[in-house]
């Protein structure tokens, strides 16, 4: 094996380890995002209140309109976080697969 090949292998291994590390971080963040969204959706304070406001009377007073808007924005942000981390996990998994496919040749 030439020095160039050894250096490339070391660089590739470091990159694989880096990708695996980033993947583990992203998986953790995705888990957190999923947990927060679930807590929001099932929680009496926010998610259930939002469901009640959505199902409730047609005419909401100003306070209920504000609360409904605030909760919808919070829900939207939580769903966005979950989507972003899910995309990051899929991307890193693809990158890791590329490196692992190259090892077999």
C-alpha angles and dihedrals in degrees: 000000000000122000088248090057092048092049091048091049091050091047090047092049091050089050092049090050090048092050091047090050092049090046091053090049091048092048089052092049091047090052090050092049092049091048093049092048092049091048090049094049094046099035119109092220101055120002097039091045090051090051090050091049091049093049095037132093120324095238113058123190118239094264092052091046090053093047092047091050092047092050093046090053091049091049090048092052092048091051090047091052090051091050094047094050091044090054091047091052092050091048093050092046089054092049091049090049090053091055093045092050089054091054093061095060 
